[in-house]
Amino acid sequence: MAKTILVTGAAGFIGSNLVKALFRRNSDCRVVGVDNMNDYYDPNLKEERLKQLGQFEGFTFVKGNIADKILIDKLFAEYTPSIVVNLAAQAGVRYSITNPDAYIEANLIGFYNILEACRHSYEQYDGGVEHLVYASSSSVYGSNKKVPYSVEDKVDNPVSLYAATKKSNELMAHCYSKLYNIPSTGLRFFTVYGPAGRPDMAYFGFTDKLVKGEKIQIFNYGNCKRDFTYVDDIVEGVIRVMDKAPEKKTGEDGLPLPPYAVYNIGNNNPENLLDFVNILQEELVRTGVLPKDYDFESHKELVPMQPGDVPITYADTSALERDFGFKPSTPLRDGLRAFAQWYKEYYKK
């Protein structure tokens, strides 16, 4: 209860849901959130999430960029976090093709600053950082032919800079875990969705376009499958992982074995993109976001695969089940129904 948790990307989709869940479980916990509130997507959505977090007495928000080393060092010195959850990152595969600078800054320099702060925490305050949990991505698997994707698979062939930065995070964390005995766990998230999600994600973008009467583009002519994972399942997985850091052990050479782990968090049930679109449109009609007589066929366009995309994502979650007794299970229709309901209420307001 006395531990302080630092959550970067706290105004983001996963970050804000994580903070809420932490306080629901323990109203006396202390959480420090940091976010740069950038305009990669509508900042109003981030402000709305942040407003909801303001109700929790133990929550402290700091506006800033994790790529700012002075800020990060100051945060660690002032708040002495025991657990660090690094969710701040520049996300998105396609954006990385046109704006690579944002990915180098946030995902490499920013993550390096977090690792360095964790390293020096042991000298600065009692106990230091007990566990660093950080977001990786299913994108690291590239276009691996073997499915489902297992954390044992080789992931040496990224097909986007975004994926390369996330794989780099795993390598950097392993190095710091080995050298400085920092317990770290990377989580490969699989297509996270839900209410108040990221507007650049397909389900949100499709909804925006359909509401405006514009056409939606379905890539690879609809022959894509995605392992859609509801945000509450992701948050549950993160919290379980936070509570159980990899054990510190000494190897035969007398040096520390890296207290390091990586897990997939996905629904373990890939859905065809056309089926996904059909469920989405049914739920948008059911909640009244779209009229019952909406002509969906005239608003669909099947197009080729985009650079950086992959035909399938499919999570092998057996390691997560084995070590934490948990597996995401929210059905796609339930998750999209919750999103459609939120969308109606948020944009009506």
NUDRENDREN-747948 format. One record per residue (C-alpha): x, y negated, z. Coordinates in Angstrom, 1 decimal, decimal comma. Layout:
<rs>
<<X Y Z>>;
...
</rs>
This chain:
<rs>
<<0,0 0,0 0,0>>;
<<2,9 -2,4 0,7>>;
<<4,4 -1,8 -2,7>>;
<<4,4 -4,5 -5,4>>;
<<3,6 -3,4 -8,9>>;
<<4,8 -5,5 -11,9>>;
<<2,7 -5,2 -15,0>>;
<<4,0 -6,9 -18,2>>;
<<1,4 -7,6 -20,9>>;
<<-1,2 -8,0 -18,1>>;
<<-3,6 -10,0 -20,2>>;
<<-3,4 -7,4 -23,0>>;
<<-5,9 -4,7 -23,7>>;
<<-4,3 -1,8 -21,7>>;
<<-2,6 -4,1 -19,2>>;
<<-5,8 -5,8 -18,0>>;
<<-7,6 -2,6 -17,7>>;
<<-4,8 -1,1 -15,8>>;
<<-4,7 -4,0 -13,3>>;
<<-8,5 -3,7 -12,8>>;
<<-8,2 0,0 -12,2>>;
<<-5,4 -0,4 -9,6>>;
<<-7,5 -2,8 -7,6>>;
<<-10,6 -0,6 -7,8>>;
<<-8,6 2,2 -6,3>>;
<<-6,9 0,0 -3,6>>;
<<-8,2 -3,5 -3,0>>;
<<-5,2 -4,3 -0,9>>;
<<-2,6 -3,6 -3,5>>;
<<-0,2 -6,3 -4,8>>;
<<0,1 -6,7 -8,6>>;
<<2,2 -9,3 -10,4>>;
<<1,2 -9,7 -14,0>>;
<<3,2 -11,4 -16,7>>;
<<2,1 -12,2 -20,3>>;
<<3,2 -14,8 -22,9>>;
<<-0,5 -15,2 -24,1>>;
<<0,7 -15,5 -27,7>>;
<<-1,7 -15,9 -30,7>>;
<<-1,0 -12,6 -32,5>>;
<<-4,7 -12,2 -32,0>>;
<<-7,4 -14,5 -30,6>>;
<<-6,0 -15,9 -27,3>>;
<<-9,6 -16,5 -26,0>>;
<<-9,9 -12,7 -25,6>>;
<<-6,7 -12,7 -23,4>>;
<<-8,0 -15,7 -21,4>>;
<<-11,3 -13,8 -20,9>>;
<<-9,4 -10,7 -19,6>>;
<<-7,3 -12,9 -17,4>>;
<<-10,3 -14,6 -15,9>>;
<<-11,7 -11,2 -14,8>>;
<<-8,3 -10,4 -13,1>>;
<<-8,6 -13,7 -11,1>>;
<<-11,2 -12,1 -8,9>>;
<<-8,6 -9,9 -7,2>>;
<<-6,9 -11,6 -4,2>>;
<<-3,7 -9,5 -4,6>>;
<<-3,1 -10,4 -8,2>>;
<<-0,5 -13,0 -9,2>>;
<<-0,2 -14,1 -12,8>>;
<<3,0 -15,6 -14,3>>;
<<2,9 -16,9 -17,9>>;
<<6,1 -16,1 -19,7>>;
<<8,0 -14,0 -22,2>>;
<<9,8 -10,9 -21,2>>;
<<12,5 -11,9 -23,8>>;
<<13,3 -14,8 -21,4>>;
<<16,1 -13,2 -19,2>>;
<<16,1 -16,0 -16,7>>;
<<12,4 -15,6 -16,1>>;
<<12,5 -11,8 -15,7>>;
<<15,5 -12,0 -13,3>>;
<<13,6 -14,6 -11,3>>;
<<10,4 -12,5 -11,2>>;
<<12,3 -9,5 -9,8>>;
<<14,2 -11,6 -7,2>>;
<<11,0 -13,3 -6,0>>;
<<8,5 -10,4 -6,1>>;
<<10,8 -7,4 -5,6>>;
<<8,6 -4,9 -7,5>>;
<<8,8 -1,2 -6,5>>;
<<7,0 0,0 -9,6>>;
<<7,3 -1,7 -13,1>>;
<<4,9 -0,9 -15,9>>;
<<6,1 -2,5 -19,1>>;
<<3,2 -2,8 -21,5>>;
<<4,3 -6,1 -23,1>>;
<<5,3 -5,6 -26,7>>;
<<4,6 -6,7 -30,2>>;
<<2,2 -4,1 -31,5>>;
<<1,0 -3,2 -34,9>>;
<<2,6 -1,3 -37,8>>;
<<1,7 -3,6 -40,7>>;
<<2,6 -6,8 -38,9>>;
<<6,1 -5,4 -38,4>>;
<<6,6 -5,3 -42,2>>;
<<6,0 -9,1 -42,6>>;
<<7,1 -10,4 -39,1>>;
<<10,1 -8,3 -38,0>>;
<<11,5 -11,0 -35,7>>;
<<8,6 -10,7 -33,3>>;
<<9,4 -7,0 -32,8>>;
<<13,2 -7,5 -32,2>>;
<<12,4 -10,2 -29,6>>;
<<9,7 -8,5 -27,6>>;
<<10,4 -4,8 -28,1>>;
<<14,2 -4,8 -28,0>>;
<<15,4 -7,9 -26,2>>;
<<12,4 -8,0 -23,9>>;
<<12,8 -4,3 -22,9>>;
<<16,5 -4,7 -22,4>>;
<<15,8 -7,5 -20,0>>;
<<13,4 -5,3 -18,0>>;
<<16,0 -2,5 -17,9>>;
<<18,7 -4,8 -16,7>>;
<<16,4 -6,2 -14,0>>;
<<15,6 -2,7 -12,8>>;
<<19,3 -1,9 -12,8>>;
<<20,2 -4,9 -10,6>>;
<<17,2 -4,4 -8,3>>;
<<19,1 -1,8 -6,3>>;
<<21,6 -4,4 -5,2>>;
<<19,1 -7,1 -4,7>>;
<<16,4 -5,6 -2,5>>;
<<15,7 -2,6 -0,3>>;
<<14,7 0,4 -2,4>>;
<<14,8 -1,4 -5,7>>;
<<12,7 -0,1 -8,6>>;
<<11,4 3,3 -7,7>>;
<<9,8 4,0 -11,1>>;
<<9,8 2,2 -14,5>>;
<<6,8 3,3 -16,7>>;
<<6,8 1,9 -20,3>>;
<<4,6 2,1 -23,4>>;
<<5,9 4,0 -26,3>>;
<<3,8 5,0 -29,3>>;
<<2,6 7,9 -31,4>>;
<<4,2 5,9 -34,3>>;
<<7,6 7,4 -33,3>>;
<<6,5 10,7 -34,9>>;
<<6,5 9,0 -38,4>>;
<<5,1 11,4 -41,0>>;
<<6,1 14,6 -39,2>>;
<<4,5 17,5 -40,9>>;
<<4,1 19,6 -37,8>>;
<<0,9 19,0 -35,8>>;
<<0,0 18,6 -33,1>>;
<<2,9 16,2 -32,2>>;
<<4,9 17,5 -29,3>>;
<<7,3 15,5 -27,1>>;
<<9,8 18,3 -28,0>>;
<<9,7 17,4 -31,7>>;
<<12,5 15,4 -33,3>>;
<<11,5 11,8 -34,0>>;
<<14,4 10,6 -36,1>>;
<<12,5 9,3 -39,1>>;
<<10,4 6,3 -38,3>>;
<<8,4 4,8 -41,2>>;
<<8,0 1,3 -39,7>>;
<<10,1 -1,2 -37,7>>;
<<7,5 -1,0 -35,0>>;
<<8,1 2,7 -34,6>>;
<<11,8 2,2 -34,7>>;
<<11,6 -0,3 -31,8>>;
<<9,5 2,1 -29,7>>;
<<11,9 5,0 -30,3>>;
<<14,7 2,6 -29,4>>;
<<12,9 1,9 -26,1>>;
<<13,0 5,6 -25,3>>;
<<16,7 5,8 -26,1>>;
<<17,5 2,7 -24,1>>;
<<15,5 4,0 -21,1>>;
<<17,3 7,4 -21,2>>;
<<20,7 5,6 -21,3>>;
<<19,8 3,5 -18,2>>;
<<18,3 6,4 -16,4>>;
<<21,5 8,4 -16,9>>;
<<23,9 5,5 -16,1>>;
<<22,1 3,9 -13,2>>;
<<19,8 6,6 -11,9>>;
<<16,6 4,6 -12,7>>;
<<13,5 6,9 -12,8>>;
<<11,7 6,1 -16,0>>;
<<8,8 7,6 -17,9>>;
<<7,8 6,7 -21,5>>;
<<4,2 7,2 -22,6>>;
<<3,4 7,7 -26,3>>;
<<-0,1 6,2 -26,7>>;
<<-2,3 7,5 -29,5>>;
<<-4,7 4,9 -31,1>>;
<<-6,2 3,3 -28,1>>;
<<-9,7 1,8 -28,4>>;
<<-12,5 0,5 -26,3>>;
<<-14,4 -2,7 -25,1>>;
<<-12,4 -6,0 -25,3>>;
<<-9,7 -4,2 -27,4>>;
<<-7,3 -5,6 -29,9>>;
<<-9,0 -7,3 -32,9>>;
<<-6,2 -6,0 -35,2>>;
<<-7,3 -2,4 -34,6>>;
<<-9,4 -0,8 -37,3>>;
<<-12,6 -0,3 -35,3>>;
<<-12,6 -4,0 -34,2>>;
<<-11,6 -5,3 -37,6>>;
<<-14,2 -3,2 -39,4>>;
<<-16,9 -4,5 -37,1>>;
<<-15,9 -8,2 -37,7>>;
<<-16,0 -7,7 -41,4>>;
<<-19,3 -5,8 -41,5>>;
<<-20,9 -8,5 -39,3>>;
<<-19,7 -11,1 -41,8>>;
<<-21,0 -9,0 -44,8>>;
<<-17,5 -8,4 -46,0>>;
<<-16,1 -5,1 -47,4>>;
<<-14,0 -2,8 -45,2>>;
<<-11,0 -1,0 -46,7>>;
<<-10,6 2,7 -45,8>>;
<<-7,0 3,7 -46,4>>;
<<-5,8 6,9 -48,1>>;
<<-9,3 7,1 -49,6>>;
<<-10,5 8,2 -46,2>>;
<<-8,2 11,2 -45,9>>;
<<-6,6 10,0 -42,7>>;
<<-7,1 11,5 -39,2>>;
<<-6,5 9,6 -36,0>>;
<<-6,3 10,8 -32,4>>;
<<-8,5 8,1 -31,0>>;
<<-8,0 7,7 -27,2>>;
<<-10,4 5,7 -25,0>>;
<<-8,8 3,0 -22,9>>;
<<-10,1 4,4 -19,6>>;
<<-8,3 7,7 -20,3>>;
<<-5,1 5,9 -21,1>>;
<<-5,3 4,0 -17,8>>;
<<-6,0 7,1 -15,8>>;
<<-2,9 8,7 -17,4>>;
<<-0,7 5,7 -16,6>>;
<<-1,8 5,6 -13,0>>;
<<-1,2 9,3 -12,5>>;
<<2,3 8,9 -14,0>>;
<<3,1 5,8 -11,9>>;
<<2,5 7,8 -8,8>>;
<<5,0 10,5 -9,7>>;
<<8,5 9,4 -10,8>>;
<<10,9 11,9 -12,3>>;
<<13,0 13,4 -9,5>>;
<<16,6 12,2 -9,0>>;
<<19,0 15,2 -9,3>>;
<<22,7 15,7 -9,5>>;
<<24,2 17,8 -12,2>>;
<<27,0 20,3 -12,0>>;
<<29,6 17,6 -12,8>>;
<<28,5 15,7 -9,7>>;
<<26,9 12,9 -11,8>>;
<<23,2 12,1 -11,8>>;
<<21,0 13,9 -14,3>>;
<<18,8 11,3 -15,9>>;
<<15,5 11,0 -14,0>>;
<<13,7 10,5 -17,3>>;
<<10,5 11,8 -19,0>>;
<<8,3 11,2 -22,0>>;
<<4,7 12,2 -22,4>>;
<<2,0 12,0 -25,1>>;
<<-1,4 10,4 -24,0>>;
<<-3,9 11,2 -26,7>>;
<<-7,3 12,8 -27,0>>;
<<-5,9 16,0 -28,6>>;
<<-8,7 15,8 -31,1>>;
<<-8,0 14,0 -34,4>>;
<<-11,0 12,5 -36,1>>;
<<-11,4 12,0 -39,9>>;
<<-11,5 8,3 -40,7>>;
<<-14,8 8,5 -42,7>>;
<<-16,4 10,3 -39,8>>;
<<-15,1 7,6 -37,4>>;
<<-16,6 4,9 -39,7>>;
<<-19,9 6,7 -39,8>>;
<<-20,1 6,9 -36,0>>;
<<-19,1 3,3 -35,6>>;
<<-21,8 2,1 -38,0>>;
<<-24,4 4,2 -36,2>>;
<<-23,5 2,7 -32,9>>;
<<-23,4 -0,9 -34,3>>;
<<-27,0 -0,4 -35,6>>;
<<-28,1 1,3 -32,4>>;
<<-26,9 -1,7 -30,2>>;
<<-28,3 -4,2 -32,7>>;
<<-25,0 -5,7 -33,8>>;
<<-26,1 -4,8 -37,3>>;
<<-29,6 -4,5 -38,7>>;
<<-31,2 -1,1 -39,3>>;
<<-31,4 -1,6 -43,0>>;
<<-27,7 -2,5 -43,4>>;
<<-26,3 -1,3 -46,7>>;
<<-23,0 0,3 -45,6>>;
<<-22,1 2,0 -48,9>>;
<<-21,8 -1,4 -50,7>>;
<<-19,5 -2,6 -47,9>>;
<<-17,0 0,3 -48,1>>;
<<-13,9 0,4 -50,3>>;
<<-11,6 3,5 -50,5>>;
<<-8,0 2,4 -51,1>>;
<<-4,6 4,0 -51,2>>;
<<-2,3 4,5 -48,2>>;
<<-0,6 1,4 -46,9>>;
<<3,2 1,2 -46,3>>;
<<4,1 2,2 -42,7>>;
<<0,9 4,3 -42,3>>;
<<0,8 8,0 -41,7>>;
<<-1,9 10,5 -42,7>>;
<<-2,5 12,0 -39,3>>;
<<-1,8 11,5 -35,6>>;
<<-2,5 14,4 -33,2>>;
<<-1,3 14,6 -29,6>>;
<<-0,1 17,7 -27,9>>;
<<-0,9 16,8 -24,3>>;
<<0,2 20,1 -22,7>>;
<<3,1 18,5 -20,8>>;
<<0,7 15,8 -19,4>>;
<<-1,7 18,5 -18,3>>;
<<1,0 20,7 -16,8>>;
<<2,6 17,9 -14,7>>;
<<-0,4 15,7 -13,8>>;
<<-3,4 17,9 -14,3>>;
<<-5,0 15,4 -16,6>>;
<<-6,1 15,3 -20,2>>;
<<-8,0 12,5 -22,0>>;
<<-11,5 13,7 -22,9>>;
<<-13,9 10,8 -23,7>>;
<<-15,8 11,6 -26,9>>;
<<-15,4 9,2 -29,7>>;
<<-19,1 8,4 -29,9>>;
<<-19,2 7,5 -26,2>>;
<<-16,2 5,2 -26,6>>;
<<-17,5 3,4 -29,7>>;
<<-20,9 3,0 -28,0>>;
<<-19,2 1,2 -25,1>>;
<<-17,3 -1,0 -27,6>>;
<<-20,4 -1,8 -29,6>>;
<<-22,3 -2,8 -26,5>>;
<<-19,4 -5,0 -25,3>>;
<<-19,1 -6,6 -28,8>>;
<<-22,8 -7,5 -28,8>>;
<<-22,6 -9,1 -25,3>>;
<<-19,3 -10,9 -25,8>>;
<<-20,1 -12,5 -29,1>>;
<<-23,6 -13,3 -28,2>>;
<<-22,3 -15,2 -25,2>>;
</rs>
